[in-house]
Amino acid sequence: MEIKDIEKLAELSKIELTDKEKEGLLKDLDSILGYVKQITEVDVKDTEVVYENRNVWREDEIDPSPDFSHDLIISQFPDSQDGFIKVKKIM
């Protein structure tokens, strides 16, 4: 990569970069691309690919937590009527 590539990316991203920021990004991107190149050079020809499919769904269960009840919620609000919470009118 070169500075002109960083400038093009900055232009596409609609961001302004100082020369110092461009140099920093160039170094960062070069190290990232070097790491990706290193990964692609790993020999995986004799590696067996294993796919494990399993069901991750679960049945819904009601949590009978005593800390959560309708009466508790109503009692924590400053105003309620007929078992409903009263809030300020928005419009």
Backbone as ProteinMPNN parsed JSONL, in Angstrom:
{"seq_chain_A": "MEIKDIEKLAELSKIELTDKEKEGLLKDLDSILGYVKQITEVDVKDTEVVYENRNVWREDEIDPSPDFSHDLIISQFPDSQDGFIKVKKIM", "coords_chain_A": {"N_chain_A": [[0.835, -1.185, 0.0], [0.292, 2.307, -0.498], [0.658, 5.84, 0.21], [-1.149, 7.186, -1.43], [-3.172, 5.309, -1.671], [-4.228, 5.292, 0.905], [-5.154, 7.925, 0.981], [-7.17, 7.762, -0.963], [-8.931, 5.95, 0.27], [-9.619, 7.516, 2.488], [-10.914, 9.59, 1.205], [-13.113, 8.236, 0.09], [-14.316, 7.494, 2.453], [-15.059, 9.881, 3.421], [-13.538, 11.369, 5.261], [-11.189, 13.522, 6.85], [-7.699, 13.524, 6.933], [-4.637, 14.05, 8.629], [-1.178, 14.421, 7.599], [0.399, 12.953, 9.352], [-1.485, 11.175, 10.455], [-2.13, 9.755, 8.158], [0.3, 8.433, 7.645], [0.428, 6.842, 9.941], [-1.861, 5.214, 9.612], [-1.105, 3.919, 7.269], [1.07, 2.362, 8.158], [-0.307, 0.741, 10.012], [-2.192, -0.606, 8.359], [-0.43, -1.934, 6.634], [0.755, -3.733, 8.436], [-1.475, -5.254, 9.141], [-2.212, -6.359, 6.66], [0.107, -7.811, 6.199], [-0.109, -9.725, 8.204], [-2.406, -11.09, 7.354], [-1.422, -12.136, 4.968], [0.48, -13.872, 6.022], [-1.207, -15.716, 7.275], [-2.513, -16.815, 5.057], [-0.487, -18.292, 3.96], [-0.242, -20.585, 5.413], [-0.036, -24.089, 5.507], [-2.655, -26.128, 4.868], [-3.446, -28.441, 3.671], [-3.541, -31.158, 4.451], [-5.381, -31.117, 6.437], [-8.285, -32.1, 8.065], [-11.567, -31.189, 7.473], [-14.083, -30.483, 9.729], [-17.435, -30.504, 10.255], [-19.794, -29.547, 12.53], [-22.967, -29.99, 13.207], [-25.579, -28.94, 15.18], [-28.498, -28.773, 17.211], [-29.464, -25.694, 18.347], [-31.585, -24.546, 19.492], [-33.903, -23.896, 22.11], [-36.478, -24.703, 24.415], [-38.903, -22.327, 25.434], [-39.065, -21.128, 28.703], [-40.833, -20.283, 31.63], [-39.723, -18.052, 34.034], [-40.119, -18.308, 37.299], [-39.642, -16.0, 39.052], [-39.578, -14.541, 42.214], [-38.928, -11.903, 42.594], [-39.996, -10.321, 40.694], [-42.91, -8.971, 39.963], [-46.281, -8.081, 39.124], [-47.586, -6.432, 40.98], [-45.397, -5.416, 42.406], [-44.115, -3.848, 40.483], [-46.108, -1.942, 39.89], [-46.263, -0.719, 42.388], [-43.902, 0.698, 42.49], [-44.112, 2.862, 40.824], [-45.006, 6.328, 40.585], [-47.661, 6.968, 39.997], [-50.687, 5.309, 39.403], [-53.503, 3.505, 38.012], [-56.297, 1.511, 38.308], [-54.751, -0.834, 38.192], [-52.94, -0.284, 36.197], [-50.08, 1.434, 34.924], [-49.676, 4.886, 35.109], [-48.631, 7.361, 32.894], [-47.038, 10.404, 31.741], [-48.672, 12.421, 29.319], [-47.646, 12.417, 25.973], [-48.086, 13.751, 23.537]], "CA_chain_A": [[0.0, 0.0, 0.0], [0.989, 3.576, -0.552], [-0.093, 6.975, 0.759], [-2.273, 7.503, -2.327], [-4.253, 4.379, -1.343], [-4.826, 5.807, 2.142], [-5.886, 9.13, 0.612], [-8.379, 7.335, -1.671], [-9.825, 5.407, 1.292], [-10.109, 8.64, 3.277], [-11.868, 10.302, 0.357], [-14.323, 7.415, 0.016], [-14.908, 7.487, 3.789], [-15.426, 11.266, 3.734], [-12.835, 11.832, 6.46], [-9.971, 14.278, 6.596], [-6.57, 12.992, 7.686], [-3.373, 14.784, 8.558], [-0.099, 13.592, 7.055], [0.813, 12.035, 10.415], [-2.51, 10.131, 10.528], [-1.981, 8.917, 6.961], [1.467, 7.564, 7.865], [0.05, 5.86, 10.954], [-2.772, 4.255, 8.995], [-0.328, 3.123, 6.323], [1.795, 1.358, 8.938], [-1.28, -0.201, 10.571], [-2.728, -1.449, 7.297], [0.643, -2.82, 6.17], [0.923, -4.835, 9.387], [-2.664, -6.106, 9.026], [-2.091, -7.124, 5.417], [1.193, -8.772, 6.398], [-0.641, -10.815, 9.017], [-3.302, -11.853, 6.484], [-0.556, -12.892, 4.066], [1.063, -14.946, 6.822], [-2.251, -16.719, 7.482], [-2.793, -17.505, 3.799], [0.628, -19.163, 3.626], [-0.27, -21.783, 6.25], [-0.38, -25.292, 4.754], [-3.786, -26.825, 5.463], [-3.868, -29.475, 2.721], [-3.807, -32.421, 5.134], [-6.283, -30.866, 7.545], [-9.639, -32.577, 7.825], [-12.593, -30.214, 7.842], [-15.14, -31.12, 10.511], [-18.61, -29.666, 10.449], [-20.616, -30.062, 13.608], [-24.299, -29.383, 13.219], [-26.356, -29.333, 16.343], [-29.654, -27.936, 17.463], [-29.179, -24.705, 19.375], [-32.847, -24.01, 19.978], [-34.361, -24.395, 23.391], [-37.864, -24.388, 24.716], [-39.096, -21.186, 26.314], [-39.486, -21.49, 30.042], [-41.199, -19.147, 32.472], [-38.899, -17.953, 35.234], [-41.01, -17.871, 38.384], [-38.846, -15.209, 39.97], [-40.418, -13.787, 43.133], [-38.509, -10.505, 42.605], [-40.632, -9.622, 39.585], [-44.354, -9.189, 39.973], [-47.097, -6.958, 38.674], [-47.801, -5.535, 42.119], [-44.137, -4.751, 42.717], [-43.887, -2.801, 39.479], [-47.102, -0.882, 40.11], [-45.956, 0.005, 43.629], [-42.708, 1.526, 42.315], [-44.43, 4.036, 40.027], [-45.68, 7.347, 41.398], [-49.087, 7.101, 39.726], [-51.296, 4.17, 38.727], [-54.963, 3.504, 38.07], [-56.92, 0.235, 37.934], [-53.728, -1.831, 37.894], [-52.107, 0.158, 35.088], [-49.157, 2.521, 35.216], [-50.026, 6.135, 34.442], [-47.469, 8.148, 32.479], [-47.403, 11.71, 31.197], [-49.075, 12.468, 27.929], [-46.521, 12.844, 25.129], [-48.536, 14.718, 22.53]], "C_chain_A": [[0.878, 1.246, 0.0], [0.084, 4.665, 0.031], [-1.289, 7.307, -0.115], [-3.451, 6.562, -2.081], [-4.987, 4.827, -0.079], [-5.666, 7.045, 1.833], [-7.193, 8.786, -0.105], [-9.395, 6.768, -0.684], [-10.428, 6.519, 2.145], [-11.156, 9.43, 2.492], [-13.185, 9.534, 0.268], [-15.071, 7.407, 1.354], [-15.372, 8.869, 4.223], [-14.819, 11.726, 5.054], [-11.578, 12.578, 6.036], [-8.876, 13.742, 7.501], [-5.368, 13.916, 7.547], [-2.32, 13.847, 7.975], [0.371, 12.563, 8.082], [-0.182, 10.872, 10.544], [-2.423, 9.189, 9.331], [-0.824, 7.945, 7.123], [1.137, 6.467, 8.881], [-0.871, 4.791, 10.394], [-2.051, 3.355, 8.004], [0.437, 2.021, 7.045], [0.845, 0.299, 9.487], [-1.806, -1.16, 9.505], [-1.672, -2.395, 6.741], [0.835, -3.99, 7.124], [-0.275, -5.781, 9.339], [-2.571, -6.97, 7.779], [-0.961, -8.146, 5.493], [0.723, -9.971, 7.206], [-1.57, -11.7, 8.186], [-2.486, -12.7, 5.512], [0.065, -14.081, 4.791], [0.036, -16.066, 7.036], [-2.505, -17.506, 6.2], [-1.678, -18.459, 3.403], [0.664, -20.447, 4.454], [-0.747, -22.963, 5.417], [-1.485, -26.047, 5.485], [-4.292, -27.957, 4.569], [-4.253, -30.771, 3.416], [-4.758, -32.263, 6.317], [-7.687, -31.323, 7.173], [-10.635, -31.541, 8.333], [-13.716, -30.961, 8.551], [-16.266, -30.116, 10.704], [-19.473, -30.308, 11.518], [-21.939, -29.311, 13.613], [-25.038, -29.88, 14.449], [-27.473, -28.325, 16.546], [-29.337, -26.976, 18.608], [-30.454, -24.083, 19.935], [-33.183, -24.617, 21.325], [-35.817, -24.003, 23.571], [-37.916, -23.165, 25.627], [-39.61, -21.677, 27.662], [-39.807, -20.22, 30.821], [-40.334, -19.188, 33.719], [-39.786, -17.441, 36.364], [-40.252, -17.093, 39.458], [-39.753, -14.407, 40.9], [-40.073, -12.298, 43.175], [-39.22, -9.67, 41.547], [-42.125, -9.941, 39.612], [-45.063, -7.912, 39.541], [-47.278, -5.94, 39.802], [-46.546, -4.763, 42.493], [-43.871, -3.602, 41.746], [-44.843, -1.641, 39.7], [-46.753, -0.057, 41.344], [-44.752, 0.928, 43.485], [-42.969, 2.776, 41.484], [-45.209, 5.041, 40.86], [-47.185, 7.413, 41.17], [-49.582, 5.868, 38.971], [-52.803, 4.242, 38.893], [-55.467, 2.17, 37.554], [-55.88, -0.811, 37.518], [-52.83, -1.492, 36.73], [-51.214, 1.307, 35.529], [-49.588, 3.753, 34.438], [-48.754, 6.91, 34.133], [-47.961, 9.473, 31.894], [-47.75, 11.584, 29.726], [-47.94, 13.038, 27.078], [-46.964, 13.918, 24.138], [-49.625, 15.59, 23.053]], "O_chain_A": [[2.03, 1.231, 0.434], [-1.093, 4.436, 0.307], [-2.343, 7.675, 0.403], [-4.603, 6.958, -2.257], [-6.213, 4.751, -0.003], [-6.766, 7.197, 2.364], [-8.211, 9.441, 0.117], [-10.585, 7.064, -0.782], [-11.61, 6.471, 2.487], [-12.157, 9.88, 3.05], [-14.257, 10.132, 0.363], [-16.299, 7.324, 1.389], [-16.003, 9.016, 5.27], [-15.478, 12.38, 5.862], [-10.987, 12.293, 4.994], [-9.095, 13.531, 8.694], [-5.12, 14.485, 6.484], [-2.537, 12.64, 7.868], [0.702, 11.432, 7.724], [0.224, 9.723, 10.721], [-2.618, 7.981, 9.465], [-0.945, 6.768, 6.78], [1.519, 5.311, 8.704], [-0.691, 3.603, 10.664], [-2.351, 2.165, 7.908], [0.451, 0.875, 6.596], [1.143, -0.895, 9.439], [-1.86, -2.371, 9.718], [-1.983, -3.54, 6.41], [1.055, -5.118, 6.682], [-0.105, -6.991, 9.483], [-2.822, -8.175, 7.832], [-1.063, -9.228, 4.915], [1.113, -11.105, 6.925], [-1.526, -12.925, 8.302], [-2.825, -13.857, 5.262], [0.162, -15.172, 4.23], [0.39, -17.244, 6.98], [-2.692, -18.722, 6.243], [-1.9, -19.352, 2.586], [1.513, -21.307, 4.22], [-1.744, -22.86, 4.702], [-1.277, -26.547, 6.591], [-5.44, -28.382, 4.697], [-5.21, -31.425, 3.001], [-4.916, -33.189, 7.112], [-8.209, -30.982, 6.112], [-10.551, -31.081, 9.471], [-14.237, -31.951, 8.036], [-16.069, -29.027, 11.243], [-19.837, -31.48, 11.415], [-22.003, -28.138, 13.982], [-25.108, -31.08, 14.715], [-27.392, -27.179, 16.105], [-28.982, -27.405, 19.706], [-30.388, -23.181, 20.771], [-32.777, -25.739, 21.627], [-36.306, -23.069, 22.936], [-37.059, -22.998, 26.494], [-40.486, -22.539, 27.732], [-39.124, -19.205, 30.679], [-40.223, -20.22, 34.38], [-40.16, -16.268, 36.38], [-40.227, -17.485, 40.624], [-40.614, -13.665, 40.425], [-40.835, -11.506, 43.731], [-39.064, -8.449, 41.508], [-42.535, -11.063, 39.314], [-44.503, -6.817, 39.593], [-47.136, -4.736, 39.592], [-46.62, -3.589, 42.856], [-43.452, -2.518, 42.152], [-44.427, -0.483, 39.696], [-46.927, 1.162, 41.349], [-44.594, 1.853, 44.281], [-42.123, 3.669, 41.444], [-45.982, 4.659, 41.738], [-47.919, 7.865, 42.049], [-48.954, 5.438, 38.003], [-53.321, 4.93, 39.773], [-55.089, 1.748, 36.461], [-56.116, -1.585, 36.59], [-52.03, -2.327, 36.308], [-51.578, 2.069, 36.425], [-49.838, 3.672, 33.235], [-47.903, 7.095, 35.003], [-49.143, 9.635, 31.593], [-47.199, 10.759, 28.998], [-47.341, 14.048, 27.447], [-46.252, 14.902, 23.939], [-50.119, 16.459, 22.334]]}, "name": "protein", "num_of_chains": 1, "seq": "MEIKDIEKLAELSKIELTDKEKEGLLKDLDSILGYVKQITEVDVKDTEVVYENRNVWREDEIDPSPDFSHDLIISQFPDSQDGFIKVKKIM"}
